[in-house]
């Protein structure tokens, strides 16, 4: 892979040098012609568009947008469809089931590339698909000067590389490696400028479009199992009979407990009568 990349870099460099030789003009001469009006500078306008709109159905809108993009010669770079829950509630449906009501909002996002000359037609078609357009914007970024700067610097570097090659044969071996390093640096910078311009050309030819669309909140109904354990209790009369039986059982256990504690009861009764006898004796003593 690296081998092919190196070949590509050298091919671009050689192409640039050939172009400079064919033109036979330096960067200063080109600038002079532009200033004098002899040469018209090519316009490099980058267009971008953003839209947010409401639709009836997000999924069908995504499919329609894909078809329109394909017909216009564009492509989808990225798309996302997401559903965000707004509210949820469970209501009783039967004794062992619940009706789950969920309100959610579905949104879609598409990042697309559209041929710049068809950008207006594309945005108009999208607007006609929308139920309501929240906002719509289009930006124009003029990269003409940046493009021209890169081209002129590329020409300068090609000229310097050619000059170094001519002087290289006259230099000593010790300084030859330094000339090679300079050439590599200049060629790398030349490639960077060319790549920047190729990126500008691509963005000029195909405009970036960001589409954000959504639909009305949807309510989804789903029957689910009842997870409230209190709803699984027996009916009232059945629970009443069960409680009576449970009360009779507790009463019998209490009686058995009292009989099991007869010795304590005897002591309590004996203490009670002894206390009464003691009180009567004290009253007699006071009277006498």
Helices and strands as residue ranges (DSSP letters): H 2-23, H 27-36, E 45-54, H 58-72, E 75-94, E 97-115, G 116-118, H 119-129, E 132-142, H 144-168, H 173-205, E 206-214, E 218-225, G 229-232, H 236-260, H 262-287
